Amino acid sequence: MQSNHAQAVFPRRASLLSVFAAVLALSATPYARAQFNAPPTTPVHDPAALKPPAGARVAIIEFEDMECPDCANANTLLKEAAAKYNIPWVRHDFPLPFHPWSFQAAVNARWFDTKTKKLGDDYRDAVFANQPSITSLEVLRQFTENYAKSHNVQLPFAIDPQGKLAAAVKADYALGQRIGIEHTPTIWVSTSNSKGAPFVEVVDRTKLFQLIDQAIADTKSTPVKTARK
């Protein structure tokens, strides 16, 4: 015959298991939504930065983390779209805190930007293309040295001694926070003087070209604003 003590302990254990199962179910719910339902658009709190550069009617605006696998997946498509439509691709840094080398990669890219913007963007593309093999800050440093050497550039021992490039990366991150960035990559097709939406988030990347086509059509009859001298 089971003792009263054993009878008391078993229901309590069963109750704890039920609570644990409920907690697991609740914690799994956001993951399930992310996997099986279309992701929601980003709630934009500050749209001031979501405008094309002066002189452009349409642009792609992206907030990226160079260690983010999905950013690497998106990179080739965004590069193709910018070239196909001959529109600006504005790339903002949003290095996530739990990625150990993404912040330094963004600083490195900005150092190459000081040589030429193309050199910086090509570095970003190269990092994304080789992302799986970059496993630490030390490996990133070696990769960056090899990239610089292959482009006949002398990489200094201290890339950012005064912290100006790091400050620029942090400023981009702060901008993303003001806008309301919740994930990377976050991508918009942005328009100037459009009769349609001023910006549309690219949630389904298979529709990127379609969104750009619509943006071009919506801005076709609008004058282009040039930068003031």
Secondary structure, 3 states (H helix, E strand, C coil): CCCHHHHHHHHHHHHHHHHHHHHHHHHHHHHHHHHHCCCCCCCCCCHHHCCCCCCCCEEEEEEECCCCHHHHHHHHHHHHHHHHHCCCEEEEECCCCCCCCHHHHHHHHHHHHCCCHHHHHHHHHHHHHCHHHCCCHHHHHHHHHHHHHHCCCCCCCCCCCCCHHHHHHHHHHHHHHHHCCCCCCEEEEEECCCCCCCEEECCCHHHHHHHHHHHHHHCCCCCCCCCCC
